[in-house]
Amino acid sequence: MRPNITININTPYLTIDAFSTCTGLSKSTIRDMIADGRLPVRAKSADMKRGKVLINMLALYTDASEGCNISLQPNL
């Protein structure tokens, strides 16, 4: 049986600046990771093409849990 864990995600989306601060990665590295698909981002509608890029933290936590033998239940 897989154990259940609960993760409290304070912010489901982070800007590139905030993600850089949290991870210590440079903004250019983050942009490269977004461009090649290593970081999931919130989709923008056609009328918001110039809006801020938002990194999907819930998708990152979910992806990270797939390699473990756990059942992830995010608590937003």
WORARA-V338679 format. One record per backbone hydrogen bond with DSSP energy under -0.5 kcal/mol. CO is the residue of the C=O (numbers start at 0). NH is the residue of the N-H. Records with the same first field share a line. If there is no record, write none. Layout:
CO=NH, NH
This chain:
2=70
4=72
6=8, 74
7=9
11=56, 57
13=54
14=18
15=19
16=20
17=21
18=22
19=23
25=29
26=30
27=31
28=32
29=33
30=34
31=35
32=37, 38
33=36
39=55
44=47
45=48
47=50
52=15, 54
53=41
54=13, 56
55=59
56=60
57=61
58=62
59=63
60=64
61=65
62=65, 66
63=66
64=67, 69
67=69
68=2
69=71
70=4
72=6
73=75
74=8
